[in-house]
Amino acid sequence: MARRTGRRPGNPDTREAILGAARAAFAERGFDGASIRAIAAAAQVDPALVHHYFGSKDQLFLAAMNAPVDPRELLPKVLAGDRDGIGERLVRMFLGVWDSPAGTAGVALLRSAVSNEWTARLLREFLVTQVLRRVLDQLDVDPAELPLRGSLVASQLIGLAMMRHVVRLEPVASAAPETLVAAVGPTVQRYLTGDLPV
Amino acid sequence: MARRTGRRPGNPDTREAILGAARAAFAERGFDGASIRAIAAAAQVDPALVHHYFGSKDQLFLAAMNAPVDPRELLPKVLAGDRDGIGERLVRMFLGVWDSPAGTAGVALLRSAVSNEWTARLLREFLVTQVLRRVLDQLDVDPAELPLRGSLVASQLIGLAMMRHVVRLEPVASAAPETLVAAVGPTVQRYLTGDLPV
C-alpha cells in the first residue's frame, strides 16, 4: 500500500495529548530545549509512539503549531542560486505562501500569536529554528550577527504579511508579487548579507 | 480656570454615541469620506456638539480609535532636518512611542486590528492619513508613488513593532533603540525617497 500523506492514523486522543504536551514544551523551553522524551513523558506515552505518529522533532513542531507549510520543502529553492539574489527569492517564496490557501492559516497564526503568549513563543521558535537559521546557515556571515540579521528579516516579512493580508493597506495589499519582490527584496538582502551596525 | 488636558467634560452617553458613530463612519468610508455632519446625524446630536467635545475631525478620529499619541505633535521633529535623515528620525520616533507607556496601547491596537476588521480599517486610515501622508507630503517625490512608498514604510514599522513588542524575537525585542535606528533607518529612507520599481 502506498504511504499516505496527510493526517496519519492513530488514536485521536493520544495524538492530541502528544500535541498538547509538545505545544507546552516548545513554548516553555524553545525548540532546542524541548525533547521528544520529555514530551512523551508529559503525554504519558512511549517516545517511540511520538516518532511513529509525527516523525522527527521538526515534524512534531510543525504539527504542534499547525504550520501550514514545511519550510524544509520551500527553502531549497531560496537557497539555490546566487547569494545576491537570496533576498528577492526569500520574499518571492514568502509572498507565494501567503498568497496561496496556506495564507489563511498564516493569518490565523498571526491572529493567535498577537493574542496569546504561547502562540507568540511558538511563532518565534518557528521563525528562528525552521526558517531563519536554515537560511542564514548557508550564508557566509559572522555568526555573532545571525540573531540580529534574522530578527530584522522577520520584522520586514511579518510586517509585509500584516499589511498585505491583515491591515490590507493599499497598494501593498493587492500589488503584483514581483512589485513587492523588487521593492522589499533589497531590504531583506541587506539584512541578510549587508553591512549592519552591530 | 486653566484649561484641562485629558478627558473633556460632557455627557458620557453622548460622548460614547458620537465615538461609536465616528468609528463606524471612519471604518466604512475612510477618514476622507467621513464627515462630522454625518457622524453627528448618526449619533443624533448637533454637529456643533461634536466639535465642542472633540475639536477637529483629526482629533475626533484619534479619540475614536483610542490612539495613544497624536502624530501631529510628534511628526514635526521627524520632518525637521535633512531629507536624508528622515528615515532614521522616523524609526527613532516610532521606537520612542512604542517603548513608552503608549506602547501598551499600541499593542492593544495591533491585537484588535488583527482580530477585528473594523479596527484594521481604522488602523489603516490612521497610518495613511495621520502619519504617512504627513511625512510624504514634505518630501519631493512623485505623487503617484506615494501610496506604495507609504505602505512599504508601514510594513517595516509595523513589523518592527510586532517583533519587538508582540512576538518578542531577540535581539530586536531588547536591542538598544539606536541599534535599530541604524539598522532599519536606511530601509525606511529608501522606501521614502529611494529608487523603487514602480
Contacts between the chains, C-beta under 8 A, distances in Angstrom:
chain1	res1	chain2	res2	distance
A	110	B	114	6.1
A	111	B	114	4.9
A	111	B	115	5.6
A	113	B	166	6.9
A	113	B	167	6.2
A	114	B	110	6.1
A	114	B	111	4.9
A	114	B	114	4.5
A	114	B	115	7.4
A	114	B	162	7.8
A	114	B	166	5.5
A	115	B	111	5.6
A	115	B	114	7.5
A	115	B	115	6.5
A	120	B	166	6.2
A	120	B	167	5.2
A	120	B	168	6.8
A	123	B	167	5.7
A	124	B	167	5.2
A	124	B	168	6.8
A	124	B	169	5.1
A	127	B	167	7.6
A	127	B	169	6.5
A	128	B	169	7.1
A	147	B	170	6.2
A	147	B	171	5.2
A	148	B	171	5.3
A	148	B	172	7.4
A	148	B	175	7.3
A	148	B	179	7.7
A	148	B	183	7.1
A	150	B	169	7.9
A	151	B	163	5.8
A	151	B	169	4.6
A	151	B	170	6.7
A	151	B	171	6.2
A	151	B	172	4.0
A	151	B	173	7.7
A	152	B	172	6.8
A	152	B	183	5.8
A	152	B	184	7.1
A	154	B	159	7.6
A	154	B	163	5.6
A	154	B	167	7.7
A	154	B	169	5.7
A	154	B	172	7.8
A	155	B	156	7.0
A	155	B	159	4.2
A	155	B	160	4.7
A	155	B	162	7.0
A	155	B	163	4.3
A	155	B	164	7.8
A	155	B	169	7.8
A	155	B	172	6.1
A	155	B	184	7.5
A	156	B	155	7.1
A	156	B	156	5.6
A	156	B	159	5.5
A	156	B	187	7.2
A	157	B	159	7.1
A	158	B	159	4.8
A	158	B	162	5.3
A	158	B	163	6.6
A	158	B	167	7.3
A	159	B	154	7.6
A	159	B	155	4.2
A	159	B	156	5.5
A	159	B	157	7.1
A	159	B	158	4.8
A	159	B	159	2.1
A	159	B	160	6.9
A	159	B	162	6.6
A	160	B	155	4.7
A	160	B	159	6.9
A	162	B	114	7.8
A	162	B	155	7.1
A	162	B	158	5.3
A	162	B	159	6.5
A	162	B	162	6.6
A	163	B	151	5.8
A	163	B	154	5.7
A	163	B	155	4.3
A	163	B	158	6.6
A	164	B	155	7.8
A	166	B	113	6.9
A	166	B	114	5.6
A	166	B	120	6.2
A	167	B	113	6.2
A	167	B	120	5.1
A	167	B	123	5.7
A	167	B	124	5.1
A	167	B	127	7.6
A	167	B	154	7.7
A	167	B	158	7.3
A	168	B	120	6.8
A	168	B	124	6.8
A	169	B	124	5.1
A	169	B	127	6.5
A	169	B	128	7.1
A	169	B	150	7.9
A	169	B	151	4.5
A	169	B	154	5.7
A	169	B	155	7.8
A	170	B	147	6.2
A	170	B	151	6.7
A	171	B	147	5.2
A	171	B	148	5.3
A	171	B	151	6.2
A	172	B	148	7.3
A	172	B	151	4.0
A	172	B	152	6.8
A	172	B	154	7.8
A	172	B	155	6.0
A	173	B	151	7.8
A	175	B	148	7.2
A	179	B	148	7.7
A	179	B	197	6.4
A	179	B	198	7.7
A	182	B	196	7.8
A	182	B	197	3.7
A	183	B	148	7.2
A	183	B	152	5.8
A	183	B	191	7.6
A	183	B	196	5.5
A	183	B	197	6.1
A	184	B	152	7.0
A	184	B	155	7.5
A	186	B	190	7.5
A	187	B	156	7.2
A	187	B	187	4.9
A	187	B	190	7.4
A	190	B	186	7.4
A	190	B	187	7.4
A	191	B	183	7.6
A	196	B	182	7.8
A	196	B	183	5.5
A	197	B	179	6.4
A	197	B	182	3.7
A	197	B	183	6.1
A	198	B	179	7.7
